[in-house]
């Protein structure tokens, strides 16, 4: 496993991150395809065996049970200081108000069973709260020792720049990471958000690297429980199915050429884009194995151009 620093901090993250939206109690109003607690712990144990130290969850994943499952599994299988735990705030009452941020961090820490987070991420941009209020509340958490570093997720470039500049210009803690929507069939952030992150030295930790599994198989749909019930993922991708299927065909072509899975090709392309970690939401151990293999699989520049050349502009998905 390879490791790198998170932004300009001394926090070291693995090149594969376990996205913990796959863990938690199943429910009709969230997800029906998540792993139960014993299955979640088994997956986390496998990740640790692979050298993965980075785990990402959120206060709302499976109504908080994702955080609970992750916290107990970490306590059962490793030392707290040996892992990097990230969680998020926004999809809650008050969004990113100062009151909400101070309230939600307490719930997250309690559910995880820890007294600090390594990385606290704002899940979206909050149009209803002044940037000053949000950034000052986040900085408070860092000063109190409840959070080591800050991250952002899924927003427009100008929004991120405004927030980052406010922090830097007012002596507050800036963002160290950006968890944006980025994969071979969704590349809209290449226009502005990603260059802005590069300008600030912010680490890229993109979500949905396999487009909800679509880049892992030659067919658009599968018979998995997630494919059949994840309507949110369908909303993100189905509108561009006809334009994106030829890209899937090229991923399959290169996978056959090199004797690897489609997942390895799609993830290796993302690593070629100098992202810091591959955020995989595993429901099977082999998904983590494939991500680990992709870290060491290097595509040629010609291969990357071949995968990229059929892309057409997409509707923005992720930023609200």
Secondary structure as UniProt FT lines:
FT   STRAND          3..5
FT   TURN            7..8
FT   STRAND          12..14
FT   STRAND          16..19
FT   HELIX           20..22
FT   TURN            28..29
FT   HELIX           37..49
FT   TURN            50..51
FT   STRAND          54..56
FT   TURN            59..60
FT   HELIX           61..64
FT   HELIX           65..77
FT   HELIX           80..82
FT   STRAND          84..89
FT   TURN            93..96
FT   HELIX           98..112
FT   STRAND          117..122
FT   TURN            127..128
FT   HELIX           131..143
FT   TURN            144..145
FT   STRAND          147..153
FT   HELIX           157..169
FT   TURN            170..171
FT   STRAND          175..179
FT   TURN            184..185
FT   HELIX           188..190
FT   TURN            191..192
FT   HELIX           193..200
FT   STRAND          203..204
FT   TURN            209..213
FT   HELIX           214..216
FT   HELIX           225..229
FT   HELIX           231..237
FT   HELIX           238..240
FT   HELIX           241..258
FT   HELIX           262..272
FT   TURN            273..274
FT   STRAND          278..280
FT   HELIX           285..295
FT   HELIX           301..308
FT   TURN            309..310
//
